Amino acid sequence: MSKKPRQLNIGFNQFKERRDNERLPIDPVIFLCTLALLIIGLVMMTSASITSADNTFANPFYYSQRQLLFIFIGLSCGYVIWRLPLHTWDTLRPLMLVLGLLLLAIVLIPGVGQTVNGSTRWIRISGFNVQISEIIKIFIIIFMAGYLSKHRESLQQSSRAVLVPMFILGVVAALLLLEPDLGAAVVIFATGLSMLLLAGVRVRIFLILLAIAAAGFFLLAYTSPYRLIRLTAFANPWSDPFNSGFQLSQSLIAFGRGEWFGVGLGESVQKLFYLPEAHTDFVFAVIAEELGFMGALIIIGLYTAIAWRALFIGRAAEKNNQYFAAFTAYGVGCWLVFQAYVNIGVNMGVLPTKGLTLPLMSYGGSSVVTSLAAIALLMRADYELRFQYSEEEKERRATC
Protein backbone atom coordinates (compact mmCIF):
# COMPACT_ATOMS: atom_id res chain seq x y z
CA MET A 1 0.00 0.00 0.00
CA SER A 2 1.53 3.30 -1.09
CA LYS A 3 2.23 5.95 1.46
CA LYS A 4 0.15 9.09 1.41
CA PRO A 5 2.11 11.88 -0.34
CA ARG A 6 3.40 14.59 1.96
CA GLN A 7 1.61 17.90 1.47
CA LEU A 8 3.68 21.02 0.88
CA ASN A 9 4.03 23.26 3.92
CA ILE A 10 1.66 26.01 2.83
CA GLY A 11 -0.74 26.37 5.73
CA PHE A 12 -4.16 27.99 5.45
CA ASN A 13 -6.51 25.09 4.81
CA GLN A 14 -8.86 27.33 2.89
CA PHE A 15 -6.09 28.27 0.50
CA LYS A 16 -5.19 24.62 -0.04
CA GLU A 17 -8.78 23.75 -0.86
CA ARG A 18 -9.12 26.72 -3.20
CA ARG A 19 -5.89 25.92 -4.95
CA ASP A 20 -6.73 22.24 -5.41
CA ASN A 21 -10.19 22.87 -6.79
CA GLU A 22 -9.75 26.11 -8.68
CA ARG A 23 -8.04 26.21 -12.07
CA LEU A 24 -8.43 29.88 -12.91
CA PRO A 25 -5.07 31.38 -13.95
CA ILE A 26 -5.79 34.59 -12.01
CA ASP A 27 -7.18 35.40 -8.60
CA PRO A 28 -10.88 36.23 -9.16
CA VAL A 29 -11.15 38.58 -6.17
CA ILE A 30 -8.19 40.71 -7.25
CA PHE A 31 -9.32 40.68 -10.88
CA LEU A 32 -12.91 41.70 -10.13
CA CYS A 33 -11.93 44.38 -7.60
CA THR A 34 -9.39 45.85 -10.01
CA LEU A 35 -11.90 45.82 -12.86
CA ALA A 36 -14.52 47.49 -10.66
CA LEU A 37 -12.10 50.23 -9.59
CA LEU A 38 -11.07 50.86 -13.22
CA ILE A 39 -14.67 51.10 -14.46
CA ILE A 40 -15.96 53.20 -11.56
CA GLY A 41 -12.87 55.35 -11.74
CA LEU A 42 -13.30 55.99 -15.45
CA VAL A 43 -16.97 56.92 -15.00
CA MET A 44 -16.31 59.21 -12.03
CA MET A 45 -13.22 60.75 -13.59
CA THR A 46 -15.29 61.53 -16.68
CA SER A 47 -17.99 63.10 -14.53
CA ALA A 48 -15.42 65.15 -12.60
CA SER A 49 -13.55 66.39 -15.69
CA ILE A 50 -16.24 66.86 -18.33
CA THR A 51 -16.80 70.56 -17.63
CA SER A 52 -13.14 71.55 -17.32
CA ALA A 53 -12.21 69.49 -20.41
CA ASP A 54 -14.90 71.19 -22.46
CA ASN A 55 -13.80 74.59 -21.24
CA THR A 56 -10.07 73.98 -21.81
CA PHE A 57 -9.97 71.72 -24.89
CA ALA A 58 -13.46 72.18 -26.39
CA ASN A 59 -13.83 68.42 -25.97
CA PRO A 60 -15.75 67.22 -22.89
CA PHE A 61 -14.27 63.73 -23.20
CA TYR A 62 -10.64 64.79 -23.64
CA TYR A 63 -9.48 63.36 -20.32
CA SER A 64 -11.68 60.27 -20.67
CA GLN A 65 -10.23 59.39 -24.05
CA ARG A 66 -6.68 59.72 -22.75
CA GLN A 67 -7.55 57.71 -19.65
CA LEU A 68 -8.88 54.90 -21.83
CA LEU A 69 -5.58 54.92 -23.70
CA PHE A 70 -3.66 54.77 -20.41
CA ILE A 71 -5.80 51.85 -19.22
CA PHE A 72 -5.14 49.99 -22.48
CA ILE A 73 -1.39 50.57 -22.14
CA GLY A 74 -1.53 49.50 -18.49
CA LEU A 75 -3.44 46.31 -19.27
CA SER A 76 -1.01 45.48 -22.10
CA CYS A 77 2.01 46.01 -19.86
CA GLY A 78 0.30 44.10 -17.09
CA TYR A 79 -0.28 41.10 -19.35
CA VAL A 80 3.40 41.03 -20.32
CA ILE A 81 4.44 41.29 -16.66
CA TRP A 82 2.01 38.53 -15.67
CA ARG A 83 3.49 36.23 -18.31
CA LEU A 84 7.06 36.67 -17.07
CA PRO A 85 8.33 34.52 -14.18
CA LEU A 86 9.02 36.40 -10.97
CA HIS A 87 12.57 35.09 -11.12
CA THR A 88 13.14 37.43 -14.06
CA TRP A 89 12.40 40.47 -11.93
CA ASP A 90 14.55 39.15 -9.10
CA THR A 91 17.45 38.87 -11.54
CA LEU A 92 16.91 42.36 -12.93
CA ARG A 93 16.40 44.15 -9.60
CA PRO A 94 19.93 45.68 -9.34
CA LEU A 95 19.60 47.10 -12.85
CA MET A 96 16.10 48.39 -12.12
CA LEU A 97 17.30 50.11 -8.93
CA VAL A 98 20.15 51.86 -10.75
CA LEU A 99 17.82 52.85 -13.59
CA GLY A 100 15.29 54.23 -11.11
CA LEU A 101 17.90 56.33 -9.30
CA LEU A 102 19.20 57.66 -12.62
CA LEU A 103 15.70 58.65 -13.71
CA LEU A 104 15.13 60.45 -10.40
CA ALA A 105 18.38 62.35 -10.97
CA ILE A 106 17.69 63.09 -14.65
CA VAL A 107 14.28 64.59 -13.91
CA LEU A 108 16.03 67.26 -11.81
CA ILE A 109 18.17 68.45 -14.75
CA PRO A 110 16.90 71.85 -15.97
CA GLY A 111 15.30 71.54 -19.38
CA VAL A 112 14.74 67.80 -19.03
CA GLY A 113 12.23 67.59 -16.20
CA GLN A 114 8.79 69.10 -16.73
CA THR A 115 7.60 71.50 -14.03
CA VAL A 116 3.91 71.62 -13.12
CA ASN A 117 2.55 73.67 -10.21
CA GLY A 118 6.06 74.29 -8.90
CA SER A 119 7.12 70.61 -8.84
CA THR A 120 9.50 68.96 -11.30
CA ARG A 121 8.34 65.36 -11.38
CA TRP A 122 7.82 64.49 -15.04
CA ILE A 123 9.80 63.67 -18.17
CA ARG A 124 8.16 64.38 -21.52
CA ILE A 125 8.11 61.30 -23.79
CA SER A 126 6.19 61.22 -27.10
CA GLY A 127 3.71 63.85 -26.00
CA PHE A 128 3.06 62.30 -22.57
CA ASN A 129 4.38 63.33 -19.17
CA VAL A 130 5.87 60.33 -17.38
CA GLN A 131 5.97 60.71 -13.59
CA ILE A 132 9.18 59.08 -12.38
CA SER A 133 8.05 58.83 -8.77
CA GLU A 134 5.35 56.36 -9.85
CA ILE A 135 7.86 54.13 -11.65
CA ILE A 136 10.30 54.10 -8.74
CA LYS A 137 7.59 52.66 -6.48
CA ILE A 138 7.58 49.45 -8.54
CA PHE A 139 11.37 49.34 -8.65
CA ILE A 140 11.65 49.75 -4.89
CA ILE A 141 9.14 46.97 -4.20
CA ILE A 142 11.08 44.58 -6.46
CA PHE A 143 14.42 45.59 -4.92
CA MET A 144 13.08 45.22 -1.37
CA ALA A 145 11.47 41.86 -2.17
CA GLY A 146 14.74 40.48 -3.52
CA TYR A 147 16.81 41.83 -0.65
CA LEU A 148 14.43 40.61 2.05
CA SER A 149 14.10 37.16 0.49
CA LYS A 150 17.89 36.72 0.64
CA HIS A 151 18.49 38.29 4.06
CA ARG A 152 15.36 37.33 5.99
CA GLU A 153 17.30 35.36 8.63
CA SER A 154 19.80 38.19 9.17
CA LEU A 155 16.95 40.68 9.55
CA GLN A 156 15.46 38.63 12.35
CA GLN A 157 18.76 38.32 14.21
CA SER A 158 20.71 41.54 13.63
CA SER A 159 20.03 45.24 13.14
CA ARG A 160 22.86 45.60 10.60
CA ALA A 161 20.82 43.96 7.85
CA VAL A 162 18.40 46.91 7.78
CA LEU A 163 21.17 49.39 6.88
CA VAL A 164 21.20 48.64 3.15
CA PRO A 165 17.44 48.99 2.50
CA MET A 166 17.24 52.04 4.77
CA PHE A 167 20.12 53.67 2.90
CA ILE A 168 18.42 53.02 -0.46
CA LEU A 169 15.11 54.33 0.86
CA GLY A 170 16.90 57.41 2.19
CA VAL A 171 18.55 58.15 -1.17
CA VAL A 172 15.26 57.73 -3.02
CA ALA A 173 13.45 59.96 -0.51
CA ALA A 174 16.15 62.63 -0.81
CA LEU A 175 15.86 62.71 -4.61
CA LEU A 176 12.07 62.87 -4.38
CA LEU A 177 12.23 65.75 -1.91
CA LEU A 178 14.34 67.72 -4.38
CA GLU A 179 11.48 67.66 -6.92
CA PRO A 180 9.75 68.24 -4.40
CA ASP A 181 7.42 65.28 -3.82
CA LEU A 182 6.95 64.65 -0.11
CA GLY A 183 3.87 62.50 -0.69
CA ALA A 184 5.68 59.95 -2.84
CA ALA A 185 8.59 59.88 -0.41
CA VAL A 186 6.23 59.13 2.48
CA VAL A 187 4.47 56.34 0.53
CA ILE A 188 7.75 54.70 -0.51
CA PHE A 189 9.19 54.92 3.00
CA ALA A 190 5.98 53.53 4.53
CA THR A 191 5.91 50.66 2.03
CA GLY A 192 9.56 49.82 2.70
CA LEU A 193 9.10 49.88 6.48
CA SER A 194 5.97 47.71 6.19
CA MET A 195 7.90 45.13 4.15
CA LEU A 196 10.69 45.13 6.75
CA LEU A 197 8.16 44.49 9.52
CA LEU A 198 6.52 41.65 7.58
CA ALA A 199 9.97 40.19 6.90
CA GLY A 200 10.46 39.74 10.62
CA VAL A 201 12.66 42.65 11.63
CA ARG A 202 12.71 43.12 15.39
CA VAL A 203 9.87 45.26 16.67
CA ARG A 204 12.25 47.45 18.66
CA ILE A 205 14.32 48.18 15.55
CA PHE A 206 11.17 48.81 13.54
CA LEU A 207 9.84 51.30 16.09
CA ILE A 208 13.17 53.15 16.13
CA LEU A 209 13.18 53.38 12.32
CA LEU A 210 9.57 54.50 12.32
CA ALA A 211 10.27 57.20 14.90
CA ILE A 212 13.31 58.47 12.96
CA ALA A 213 11.35 58.55 9.69
CA ALA A 214 8.36 60.30 11.27
CA ALA A 215 10.58 62.89 12.96
CA GLY A 216 12.44 63.54 9.71
CA PHE A 217 9.30 64.06 7.67
CA PHE A 218 7.76 66.25 10.36
CA LEU A 219 10.90 68.39 10.43
CA LEU A 220 10.82 68.72 6.64
CA ALA A 221 7.19 69.79 6.76
CA TYR A 222 7.76 72.22 9.63
CA THR A 223 10.81 73.94 8.10
CA SER A 224 9.28 74.35 4.62
CA PRO A 225 7.03 77.43 4.32
CA TYR A 226 4.57 76.01 1.79
CA ARG A 227 4.33 72.69 3.64
CA LEU A 228 3.76 74.55 6.90
CA ILE A 229 0.91 76.45 5.24
CA ARG A 230 -0.62 73.10 4.23
CA LEU A 231 -0.38 71.84 7.80
CA THR A 232 -2.01 75.01 9.09
CA ALA A 233 -4.79 74.77 6.51
CA PHE A 234 -5.30 71.11 7.40
CA ALA A 235 -5.70 71.97 11.10
CA ASN A 236 -8.38 74.56 10.36
CA PRO A 237 -9.34 74.99 6.68
CA TRP A 238 -12.23 77.29 7.59
CA SER A 239 -9.87 79.92 9.02
CA ASP A 240 -8.92 80.84 5.43
CA PRO A 241 -11.48 79.08 3.19
CA PHE A 242 -10.76 81.21 0.10
CA ASN A 243 -6.97 80.88 0.12
CA SER A 244 -4.85 78.24 1.92
CA GLY A 245 -7.88 76.22 3.02
CA PHE A 246 -9.79 76.50 -0.25
CA GLN A 247 -9.11 73.01 -1.62
CA LEU A 248 -9.85 71.16 1.59
CA SER A 249 -12.93 73.23 2.43
CA GLN A 250 -14.40 72.58 -1.04
CA SER A 251 -13.68 68.86 -0.62
CA LEU A 252 -15.47 68.82 2.74
CA ILE A 253 -18.45 70.61 1.19
CA ALA A 254 -18.59 67.84 -1.44
CA PHE A 255 -18.70 65.21 1.31
CA GLY A 256 -21.42 67.12 3.14
CA ARG A 257 -23.57 67.42 0.03
CA GLY A 258 -23.30 63.69 -0.71
CA GLU A 259 -24.87 62.53 2.53
CA TRP A 260 -25.84 58.82 2.46
CA PHE A 261 -26.58 58.08 -1.20
CA GLY A 262 -25.23 61.12 -3.06
CA VAL A 263 -26.78 63.78 -5.27
CA GLY A 264 -26.68 61.51 -8.33
CA LEU A 265 -24.19 60.69 -11.06
CA GLY A 266 -23.13 63.82 -12.93
CA GLU A 267 -24.92 66.14 -10.47
CA SER A 268 -21.86 67.32 -8.54
CA VAL A 269 -21.62 71.07 -8.03
CA GLN A 270 -18.12 71.12 -6.53
CA LYS A 271 -16.55 69.82 -9.75
CA LEU A 272 -17.76 72.97 -11.55
CA PHE A 273 -14.50 74.91 -11.01
CA TYR A 274 -14.92 74.95 -7.22
CA LEU A 275 -12.83 71.90 -6.35
CA PRO A 276 -9.27 72.05 -7.76
CA GLU A 277 -7.85 68.81 -9.22
CA ALA A 278 -11.31 67.24 -9.18
CA HIS A 279 -10.36 64.55 -11.72
CA THR A 280 -6.94 63.73 -10.23
CA ASP A 281 -6.10 64.05 -6.53
CA PHE A 282 -9.66 64.85 -5.38
CA VAL A 283 -11.74 62.48 -7.48
CA PHE A 284 -12.80 60.70 -4.29
CA ALA A 285 -14.54 63.89 -3.10
CA VAL A 286 -16.60 63.87 -6.30
CA ILE A 287 -17.41 60.20 -5.70
CA ALA A 288 -18.59 61.05 -2.19
CA GLU A 289 -20.72 63.91 -3.49
CA GLU A 290 -22.37 62.01 -6.35
CA LEU A 291 -22.55 58.50 -4.84
CA GLY A 292 -22.69 59.43 -1.17
CA PHE A 293 -21.36 57.65 1.89
CA MET A 294 -22.39 54.23 0.55
CA GLY A 295 -20.52 54.76 -2.72
CA ALA A 296 -17.41 55.93 -0.88
CA LEU A 297 -17.65 52.91 1.43
CA ILE A 298 -17.77 50.54 -1.56
CA ILE A 299 -14.57 52.08 -2.95
CA ILE A 300 -12.80 51.68 0.40
CA GLY A 301 -14.03 48.08 0.54
CA LEU A 302 -12.59 47.29 -2.91
CA TYR A 303 -9.13 48.57 -1.94
CA THR A 304 -9.31 46.69 1.35
CA ALA A 305 -10.21 43.46 -0.47
CA ILE A 306 -7.17 43.78 -2.77
CA ALA A 307 -4.89 44.45 0.21
CA TRP A 308 -6.34 41.47 2.10
CA ARG A 309 -5.78 39.16 -0.85
CA ALA A 310 -2.23 40.47 -1.27
CA LEU A 311 -1.39 39.74 2.37
CA PHE A 312 -3.11 36.35 2.11
CA ILE A 313 -1.12 35.39 -0.99
CA GLY A 314 2.08 36.69 0.56
CA ARG A 315 1.58 34.66 3.72
CA ALA A 316 0.82 31.49 1.74
CA ALA A 317 3.88 32.01 -0.48
CA GLU A 318 6.06 32.58 2.57
CA LYS A 319 4.82 29.34 4.12
CA ASN A 320 5.74 27.59 0.88
CA ASN A 321 9.28 29.09 0.92
CA GLN A 322 8.60 31.29 -2.11
CA TYR A 323 10.03 34.34 -0.41
CA PHE A 324 10.46 36.67 -3.38
CA ALA A 325 6.83 36.10 -4.36
CA ALA A 326 5.77 36.60 -0.74
CA PHE A 327 7.53 39.93 -0.25
CA THR A 328 6.44 41.15 -3.69
CA ALA A 329 2.82 40.46 -2.73
CA TYR A 330 3.32 42.17 0.64
CA GLY A 331 4.88 45.21 -1.01
CA VAL A 332 2.16 45.61 -3.65
CA GLY A 333 -0.60 45.26 -1.08
CA CYS A 334 0.98 47.72 1.36
CA TRP A 335 1.70 50.28 -1.34
CA LEU A 336 -1.73 50.27 -2.98
CA VAL A 337 -3.75 50.34 0.21
CA PHE A 338 -1.51 52.91 1.91
CA GLN A 339 -1.59 55.31 -1.03
CA ALA A 340 -5.34 54.81 -1.46
CA TYR A 341 -6.02 55.43 2.22
CA VAL A 342 -3.76 58.51 2.27
CA ASN A 343 -5.57 59.96 -0.75
CA ILE A 344 -8.94 59.22 0.85
CA GLY A 345 -7.76 60.69 4.14
CA VAL A 346 -6.64 63.88 2.39
CA ASN A 347 -10.00 64.18 0.65
CA MET A 348 -11.80 63.76 3.97
CA GLY A 349 -9.58 66.25 5.80
CA VAL A 350 -8.11 63.56 8.04
CA LEU A 351 -4.57 64.05 6.63
CA PRO A 352 -2.70 67.09 5.29
CA THR A 353 -2.93 67.72 1.56
CA LYS A 354 -0.52 65.61 -0.51
CA GLY A 355 -0.10 65.33 -4.24
CA LEU A 356 -1.03 61.64 -4.39
CA THR A 357 -3.39 60.03 -6.87
CA LEU A 358 -6.04 57.46 -6.05
CA PRO A 359 -4.65 54.24 -7.61
CA LEU A 360 -6.59 52.89 -10.60
CA MET A 361 -9.13 55.74 -10.40
CA SER A 362 -7.47 59.15 -10.67
CA TYR A 363 -6.61 60.61 -14.07
CA GLY A 364 -2.98 60.11 -15.03
CA GLY A 365 -1.09 57.70 -17.24
CA SER A 366 1.85 57.04 -14.93
CA SER A 367 -0.42 56.23 -11.99
CA VAL A 368 -2.74 53.93 -13.93
CA VAL A 369 0.04 52.04 -15.75
CA THR A 370 2.16 51.47 -12.63
CA SER A 371 -0.87 50.45 -10.57
CA LEU A 372 -1.86 47.85 -13.17
CA ALA A 373 1.78 46.69 -13.37
CA ALA A 374 1.76 46.18 -9.60
CA ILE A 375 -1.51 44.23 -9.79
CA ALA A 376 0.06 42.05 -12.51
CA LEU A 377 3.02 41.27 -10.23
CA LEU A 378 0.59 40.30 -7.49
CA MET A 379 -1.36 38.04 -9.83
CA ARG A 380 1.88 36.45 -11.02
CA ALA A 381 2.84 35.67 -7.42
CA ASP A 382 -0.54 33.99 -6.92
CA TYR A 383 -0.23 32.13 -10.23
CA GLU A 384 3.20 30.70 -9.44
CA LEU A 385 2.09 29.69 -5.96
CA ARG A 386 -0.98 27.79 -7.13
CA PHE A 387 0.34 26.21 -10.29
CA GLN A 388 3.80 25.39 -8.97
CA TYR A 389 2.09 23.49 -6.19
CA SER A 390 -0.07 21.65 -8.71
CA GLU A 391 2.91 20.56 -10.82
CA GLU A 392 4.95 19.45 -7.81
CA GLU A 393 1.99 17.56 -6.42
CA LYS A 394 1.53 15.74 -9.74
CA GLU A 395 5.18 14.69 -9.67
CA ARG A 396 4.84 13.49 -6.09
CA ARG A 397 1.75 11.44 -6.93
CA ALA A 398 3.45 9.96 -9.99
CA THR A 399 6.39 8.71 -7.91
CA CYS A 400 4.22 7.16 -5.17
C-alpha positions in Angstrom: 0.0 0.0 0.0 1.5 3.3 -1.1 2.2 6.0 1.5 0.2 9.1 1.4 2.1 11.9 -0.3 3.4 14.6 2.0 1.6 17.9 1.5 3.7 21.0 0.9 4.0 23.3 3.9 1.7 26.0 2.8 -0.7 26.4 5.7 -4.2 28.0 5.5 -6.5 25.1 4.8 -8.9 27.3 2.9 -6.1 28.3 0.5 -5.2 24.6 0.0 -8.8 23.8 -0.9 -9.1 26.7 -3.2 -5.9 25.9 -5.0 -6.7 22.2 -5.4 -10.2 22.9 -6.8 -9.8 26.1 -8.7 -8.0 26.2 -12.1 -8.4 29.9 -12.9 -5.1 31.4 -13.9 -5.8 34.6 -12.0 -7.2 35.4 -8.6 -10.9 36.2 -9.2 -11.1 38.6 -6.2 -8.2 40.7 -7.2 -9.3 40.7 -10.9 -12.9 41.7 -10.1 -11.9 44.4 -7.6 -9.4 45.9 -10.0 -11.9 45.8 -12.9 -14.5 47.5 -10.7 -12.1 50.2 -9.6 -11.1 50.9 -13.2 -14.7 51.1 -14.5 -16.0 53.2 -11.6 -12.9 55.4 -11.7 -13.3 56.0 -15.5 -17.0 56.9 -15.0 -16.3 59.2 -12.0 -13.2 60.8 -13.6 -15.3 61.5 -16.7 -18.0 63.1 -14.5 -15.4 65.1 -12.6 -13.6 66.4 -15.7 -16.2 66.9 -18.3 -16.8 70.6 -17.6 -13.1 71.5 -17.3 -12.2 69.5 -20.4 -14.9 71.2 -22.5 -13.8 74.6 -21.2 -10.1 74.0 -21.8 -10.0 71.7 -24.9 -13.5 72.2 -26.4 -13.8 68.4 -26.0 -15.8 67.2 -22.9 -14.3 63.7 -23.2 -10.6 64.8 -23.6 -9.5 63.4 -20.3 -11.7 60.3 -20.7 -10.2 59.4 -24.0 -6.7 59.7 -22.7 -7.5 57.7 -19.6 -8.9 54.9 -21.8 -5.6 54.9 -23.7 -3.7 54.8 -20.4 -5.8 51.9 -19.2 -5.1 50.0 -22.5 -1.4 50.6 -22.1 -1.5 49.5 -18.5 -3.4 46.3 -19.3 -1.0 45.5 -22.1 2.0 46.0 -19.9 0.3 44.1 -17.1 -0.3 41.1 -19.3 3.4 41.0 -20.3 4.4 41.3 -16.7 2.0 38.5 -15.7 3.5 36.2 -18.3 7.1 36.7 -17.1 8.3 34.5 -14.2 9.0 36.4 -11.0 12.6 35.1 -11.1 13.1 37.4 -14.1 12.4 40.5 -11.9 14.5 39.1 -9.1 17.5 38.9 -11.5 16.9 42.4 -12.9 16.4 44.1 -9.6 19.9 45.7 -9.3 19.6 47.1 -12.9 16.1 48.4 -12.1 17.3 50.1 -8.9 20.1 51.9 -10.7 17.8 52.8 -13.6 15.3 54.2 -11.1 17.9 56.3 -9.3 19.2 57.7 -12.6 15.7 58.7 -13.7 15.1 60.5 -10.4 18.4 62.3 -11.0 17.7 63.1 -14.6 14.3 64.6 -13.9 16.0 67.3 -11.8 18.2 68.4 -14.7 16.9 71.9 -16.0 15.3 71.5 -19.4 14.7 67.8 -19.0 12.2 67.6 -16.2 8.8 69.1 -16.7 7.6 71.5 -14.0 3.9 71.6 -13.1 2.6 73.7 -10.2 6.1 74.3 -8.9 7.1 70.6 -8.8 9.5 69.0 -11.3 8.3 65.4 -11.4 7.8 64.5 -15.0 9.8 63.7 -18.2 8.2 64.4 -21.5 8.1 61.3 -23.8 6.2 61.2 -27.1 3.7 63.9 -26.0 3.1 62.3 -22.6 4.4 63.3 -19.2 5.9 60.3 -17.4 6.0 60.7 -13.6 9.2 59.1 -12.4 8.0 58.8 -8.8 5.4 56.4 -9.9 7.9 54.1 -11.7 10.3 54.1 -8.7 7.6 52.7 -6.5 7.6 49.5 -8.5 11.4 49.3 -8.7 11.7 49.8 -4.9 9.1 47.0 -4.2 11.1 44.6 -6.5 14.4 45.6 -4.9 13.1 45.2 -1.4 11.5 41.9 -2.2 14.7 40.5 -3.5 16.8 41.8 -0.7 14.4 40.6 2.0 14.1 37.2 0.5 17.9 36.7 0.6 18.5 38.3 4.1 15.4 37.3 6.0 17.3 35.4 8.6 19.8 38.2 9.2 17.0 40.7 9.6 15.5 38.6 12.4 18.8 38.3 14.2 20.7 41.5 13.6 20.0 45.2 13.1 22.9 45.6 10.6 20.8 44.0 7.9 18.4 46.9 7.8 21.2 49.4 6.9 21.2 48.6 3.1 17.4 49.0 2.5 17.2 52.0 4.8 20.1 53.7 2.9 18.4 53.0 -0.5 15.1 54.3 0.9 16.9 57.4 2.2 18.6 58.1 -1.2 15.3 57.7 -3.0 13.5 60.0 -0.5 16.1 62.6 -0.8 15.9 62.7 -4.6 12.1 62.9 -4.4 12.2 65.7 -1.9 14.3 67.7 -4.4 11.5 67.7 -6.9 9.8 68.2 -4.4 7.4 65.3 -3.8 6.9 64.6 -0.1 3.9 62.5 -0.7 5.7 59.9 -2.8 8.6 59.9 -0.4 6.2 59.1 2.5 4.5 56.3 0.5 7.7 54.7 -0.5 9.2 54.9 3.0 6.0 53.5 4.5 5.9 50.7 2.0 9.6 49.8 2.7 9.1 49.9 6.5 6.0 47.7 6.2 7.9 45.1 4.1 10.7 45.1 6.7 8.2 44.5 9.5 6.5 41.7 7.6 10.0 40.2 6.9 10.5 39.7 10.6 12.7 42.7 11.6 12.7 43.1 15.4 9.9 45.3 16.7 12.3 47.4 18.7 14.3 48.2 15.5 11.2 48.8 13.5 9.8 51.3 16.1 13.2 53.1 16.1 13.2 53.4 12.3 9.6 54.5 12.3 10.3 57.2 14.9 13.3 58.5 13.0 11.4 58.6 9.7 8.4 60.3 11.3 10.6 62.9 13.0 12.4 63.5 9.7 9.3 64.1 7.7 7.8 66.3 10.4 10.9 68.4 10.4 10.8 68.7 6.6 7.2 69.8 6.8 7.8 72.2 9.6 10.8 73.9 8.1 9.3 74.3 4.6 7.0 77.4 4.3 4.6 76.0 1.8 4.3 72.7 3.6 3.8 74.5 6.9 0.9 76.4 5.2 -0.6 73.1 4.2 -0.4 71.8 7.8 -2.0 75.0 9.1 -4.8 74.8 6.5 -5.3 71.1 7.4 -5.7 72.0 11.1 -8.4 74.6 10.4 -9.3 75.0 6.7 -12.2 77.3 7.6 -9.9 79.9 9.0 -8.9 80.8 5.4 -11.5 79.1 3.2 -10.8 81.2 0.1 -7.0 80.9 0.1 -4.8 78.2 1.9 -7.9 76.2 3.0 -9.8 76.5 -0.3 -9.1 73.0 -1.6 -9.9 71.2 1.6 -12.9 73.2 2.4 -14.4 72.6 -1.0 -13.7 68.9 -0.6 -15.5 68.8 2.7 -18.4 70.6 1.2 -18.6 67.8 -1.4 -18.7 65.2 1.3 -21.4 67.1 3.1 -23.6 67.4 0.0 -23.3 63.7 -0.7 -24.9 62.5 2.5 -25.8 58.8 2.5 -26.6 58.1 -1.2 -25.2 61.1 -3.1 -26.8 63.8 -5.3 -26.7 61.5 -8.3 -24.2 60.7 -11.1 -23.1 63.8 -12.9 -24.9 66.1 -10.5 -21.9 67.3 -8.5 -21.6 71.1 -8.0 -18.1 71.1 -6.5 -16.6 69.8 -9.7 -17.8 73.0 -11.6 -14.5 74.9 -11.0 -14.9 74.9 -7.2 -12.8 71.9 -6.3 -9.3 72.0 -7.8 -7.8 68.8 -9.2 -11.3 67.2 -9.2 -10.4 64.6 -11.7 -6.9 63.7 -10.2 -6.1 64.0 -6.5 -9.7 64.8 -5.4 -11.7 62.5 -7.5 -12.8 60.7 -4.3 -14.5 63.9 -3.1 -16.6 63.9 -6.3 -17.4 60.2 -5.7 -18.6 61.0 -2.2 -20.7 63.9 -3.5 -22.4 62.0 -6.3 -22.6 58.5 -4.8 -22.7 59.4 -1.2 -21.4 57.7 1.9 -22.4 54.2 0.6 -20.5 54.8 -2.7 -17.4 55.9 -0.9 -17.7 52.9 1.4 -17.8 50.5 -1.6 -14.6 52.1 -3.0 -12.8 51.7 0.4 -14.0 48.1 0.5 -12.6 47.3 -2.9 -9.1 48.6 -1.9 -9.3 46.7 1.3 -10.2 43.5 -0.5 -7.2 43.8 -2.8 -4.9 44.4 0.2 -6.3 41.5 2.1 -5.8 39.2 -0.9 -2.2 40.5 -1.3 -1.4 39.7 2.4 -3.1 36.3 2.1 -1.1 35.4 -1.0 2.1 36.7 0.6 1.6 34.7 3.7 0.8 31.5 1.7 3.9 32.0 -0.5 6.1 32.6 2.6 4.8 29.3 4.1 5.7 27.6 0.9 9.3 29.1 0.9 8.6 31.3 -2.1 10.0 34.3 -0.4 10.5 36.7 -3.4 6.8 36.1 -4.4 5.8 36.6 -0.7 7.5 39.9 -0.3 6.4 41.1 -3.7 2.8 40.5 -2.7 3.3 42.2 0.6 4.9 45.2 -1.0 2.2 45.6 -3.6 -0.6 45.3 -1.1 1.0 47.7 1.4 1.7 50.3 -1.3 -1.7 50.3 -3.0 -3.8 50.3 0.2 -1.5 52.9 1.9 -1.6 55.3 -1.0 -5.3 54.8 -1.5 -6.0 55.4 2.2 -3.8 58.5 2.3 -5.6 60.0 -0.8 -8.9 59.2 0.8 -7.8 60.7 4.1 -6.6 63.9 2.4 -10.0 64.2 0.6 -11.8 63.8 4.0 -9.6 66.2 5.8 -8.1 63.6 8.0 -4.6 64.0 6.6 -2.7 67.1 5.3 -2.9 67.7 1.6 -0.5 65.6 -0.5 -0.1 65.3 -4.2 -1.0 61.6 -4.4 -3.4 60.0 -6.9 -6.0 57.5 -6.1 -4.6 54.2 -7.6 -6.6 52.9 -10.6 -9.1 55.7 -10.4 -7.5 59.1 -10.7 -6.6 60.6 -14.1 -3.0 60.1 -15.0 -1.1 57.7 -17.2 1.9 57.0 -14.9 -0.4 56.2 -12.0 -2.7 53.9 -13.9 0.0 52.0 -15.7 2.2 51.5 -12.6 -0.9 50.5 -10.6 -1.9 47.8 -13.2 1.8 46.7 -13.4 1.8 46.2 -9.6 -1.5 44.2 -9.8 0.1 42.0 -12.5 3.0 41.3 -10.2 0.6 40.3 -7.5 -1.4 38.0 -9.8 1.9 36.4 -11.0 2.8 35.7 -7.4 -0.5 34.0 -6.9 -0.2 32.1 -10.2 3.2 30.7 -9.4 2.1 29.7 -6.0 -1.0 27.8 -7.1 0.3 26.2 -10.3 3.8 25.4 -9.0 2.1 23.5 -6.2 -0.1 21.6 -8.7 2.9 20.6 -10.8 4.9 19.5 -7.8 2.0 17.6 -6.4 1.5 15.7 -9.7 5.2 14.7 -9.7 4.8 13.5 -6.1 1.8 11.4 -6.9 3.4 10.0 -10.0 6.4 8.7 -7.9 4.2 7.2 -5.2 
